[in-house]
Amino acid sequence: MFGDRYFAPRQRLAELMRGIAALAVQTGTDLSEHLPLAELETGLGPPFMFVVCGEVNAGKSTLLNALCGCDLCPVSRLPETDRVICYRHGDPPRDEAEAPLLENHFRPFDFLRDFVLIDTPGTNSSIQGHQEMSVPFLADADLVLFVFPISNPWSAATWDAISRLPARAMARLVLVIQQADQRDPKDIHVILGHVADLSMKRLGRVPPVFAVSGKLACDAKRSTPVATDRLQASGLPALEDHISDNVCLAPGRRKTLETWLAQAAAALGAVDDRIEDQAAQIKSHHRFIEQVEREIDGIRAQFVERLPRHLAGVAEVFQNEAKFVTRLLRSRLRVLPSMIRLFTGDRTGPAMEDIFIGRLQTAVEAVAENDGNAAATACRLHWHDLGQRVESAMGINIHAADPVDDTLVIDPIDETLAAAKNRFVERLGRAAREGIGNLKVRNQLDKEVRRRNLALKSFLVMTLVLTQAGAVCGALNVPWFPGILCGLAALFLACGIGVAWASRSPITREFQNRLLDTCGIFASTLHSDYEEALRIVFQSYASSLDSVRSHLVSERLSIDPRLRRWQELFLTLKAIEQEM
């Protein structure tokens, strides 16, 4: 394919520009001032226009077929072209009349993507008006080929047509002596010299002249593989080299390539600047989020600093509940209830512990409820202030269901903080219950109650035994023994009552002292749970920014492939520069 030294870099340049345009879309770079986007969409650069003129049956159609490498034009010994025919690329094949003497023939040949071929009626044709129809094409043509048959290279009609060419077309004129296979090389050399002399006389200059055999070239190109020997013998490669060097690489086309290359370099520079701006912006956004996280940690630290005062309140609640449970224990250890529980079973220790744990858990949860509401309020105030700052710094609406695409303006922070507060209260209530259970404050109480019950059982058993013995003696009419035994029974009962009454105060006092002694341990245990519960509350609050963080992470991850793609395009640009 001739012209590869132009088409290859142009193709690579087009692919480069498309790659830059695609990267610009990914990075949001406006390249309207840098790349010829509209021209890039329709194909970089217009196709070359070749106009072929000559007398009837000079071999114009055969020459076009040879250049194209396919059966583009019909070939016959009879005149085939009776109007100006413009061959363009198109699929499906079709013929469209544009004017009475002008037709556009669309064919699906790749050659026609880069070349528009104009076939004209013979210069000696009897058809009127075709020469006027050819004038616009001659003025715009990149190459004007005048074809002479080897049998008549001095046709007056053809030379007259050449002498009437516009100056612009004259500069792009090439003379082709067709059917060169019908003469000996010596004759061809003479004919070429004659055409050169005639050109100097008629035109005042000698344009490039080539002797070719279109038929031989067509046969060589149709062979598989291409018959290079026959192709060289046809003389067509010399013409194709001229087209490659002087038409495809004409200064205008080369300058256009250089212009496109400069535009691609400028566009790539703009994309690079945009990527650097995005990278710097992402770093700035990350610093901003880190600052926000430090602010949240600062709010949490303020609540932790208030913890000693809150624990003092918890200790006061603990002491009050300890005194209440002690009073309840004292009431439970009265004589009559104690005697009754000797028969029904005594669960004083577990009952006191359950009551104390339940009341203390309720009291701690009430304190935690207030602290949780205070923490949620502080987070909510910070959140609403943060919304304006995030939108100003990052252009993201954090009050929306989707901060990046805020289609639904529904602030989910209230639900998040409410759930966090509930977890805070539940955790501290559970910590209070587990803390008291771990202290095992009822162990000593259980021991003392068991010893007391054992003593009471002893006195009660003796009372019952002596009473029963007195009753038996009375039934047997034994003198004196019933009274003595009943008196002893009354004595044992009185002693049991005395023991129950006397042991009540020491047991309750000891229980209260043990509860109060564990107050400090309980407060210390609750301290770590309180801090952890607060951390979870503020962690839940900070998680409200997870969607923003995810957006920043995805943006940061997208920078690396964009940079790699930019480097690939940059290396391609440099390779094209060296090639050109």
URVEN-V717494 format. One record per backbone hydrogen bond with DSSP energy under -1.0 kcal/mol. NH is the residue of the N-H (numbers start at 1). CO is the residue of the C=O. Records with the same first field share a line. If there is no record, write none. Layout:
NH=CO / CO
//
This chain:
6=3
7=3
8=4
10=6
11=7
12=8
13=9
14=10
15=11
16=12
17=13
18=14
19=15
20=16
21=17
22=18
23=19
24=20
25=21
26=22
27=23
28=24
29=24
34=31
35=31
37=35
40=36
41=37
42=38
48=114
50=116
51=143
52=118
53=145
58=55
63=59
64=60
65=61
66=62
67=63
68=64
69=65
72=70
84=101
85=119
86=103
87=117
88=105
90=107
94=106
96=104
98=102
99=102
102=99
103=84
104=96
105=86
106=94
107=88
112=109
113=110
114=111
116=48
117=87
118=50
119=85
120=52
123=54
125=122
133=129
134=130
138=134
139=135
140=136
141=137
142=49
143=49
144=172
145=51
146=174
147=53
148=176
150=178
152=149
159=155
160=156
161=157
162=158
163=159
165=162
170=166
171=167
172=169
173=170
174=144
175=208
176=146
177=210
178=148
180=212
182=179
183=180
188=184
189=185
190=186
191=187
192=188
193=189
194=190
195=191
196=192
197=193
198=194
199=195
200=196
201=197
202=198
203=199
210=175
212=177
213=234
217=213
218=214
219=215
220=216
221=217
222=218
227=220
228=226
231=227
232=228
233=229
234=230
235=232
240=236
241=237
242=238
243=239
244=240
245=241
246=242
247=243
248=243
250=247
254=250
255=251
256=252
257=253
258=254
259=255
260=256
261=257
262=258
263=259
264=260
265=261
266=262
267=263
268=264
269=265
270=266
271=267
272=268
273=269
274=270
275=271
276=272
277=273
278=274
279=275
280=276
281=277
282=278
283=279
284=280
285=281
286=282
287=283
288=284
289=285
290=286
291=287
292=288
293=289
294=290
295=291
296=292
297=293
298=294
299=295
300=296
301=297
302=298
303=299
304=300
305=301
306=302
307=304
310=306
311=307
312=308
313=309
314=310
315=311
316=312
317=313
318=314
319=315
320=316
321=317
322=318
323=319
324=320
325=321
326=322
327=323
328=324
329=325
330=326
331=327
332=328
333=329
334=331
338=334
339=335
340=336
341=337
343=340
344=340
345=341
351=347
352=348
353=349
354=350
355=351
356=352
357=353
358=354
359=355
360=356
361=357
362=358
363=359
364=360
365=361
366=362
367=363
368=364
369=365
370=366
371=367
372=368
373=369
374=370
375=371
376=372
377=373
378=374
379=375
380=376
381=377
382=378
383=379
384=380
385=381
386=382
387=383
389=385
390=386
391=387
392=388
393=389
394=390
395=391
397=403
400=397
401=408
407=405
410=408
416=412
417=413
418=414
419=415
420=416
421=417
422=418
423=419
424=420
425=421
426=422
427=423
428=424
429=425
430=426
431=427
432=428
433=429
434=430
435=431
436=432
437=433
438=434
439=435
443=440
446=442
447=443
448=444
449=445
450=446
451=447
452=448
453=449
454=450
455=451
456=452
457=453
458=454
459=455
460=456
461=457
462=458
463=459
464=460
465=461
466=462
467=463
468=464
469=465
470=466
471=467
472=468
473=469
474=470
475=471
476=472
477=474
478=473
481=479
484=480
485=481
486=482
487=483
488=484
489=485
490=486
491=487
492=488
493=489
494=490
495=491
496=492
497=493
498=494
499=495
500=496
501=497
502=498
503=499
507=503
508=504
509=505
510=506
511=507
512=508
513=509
514=510
515=511
516=512
517=513
518=514
519=516
522=518
523=519
524=520
525=521
526=522
527=523
528=524
529=525
530=526
531=527
532=528
533=529
534=530
535=531
536=532
537=533
538=534
539=535
540=536
541=537
542=538
543=539
544=541
545=542
546=543
549=545
550=546
551=547
552=548
553=549
554=550
555=551
556=552
557=553
558=554
562=558
563=559
564=560
565=561
566=562
567=563
568=564
569=565
570=566
571=567
572=568
573=569
574=570
575=571
576=572
577=573
578=574
579=575
580=576
//
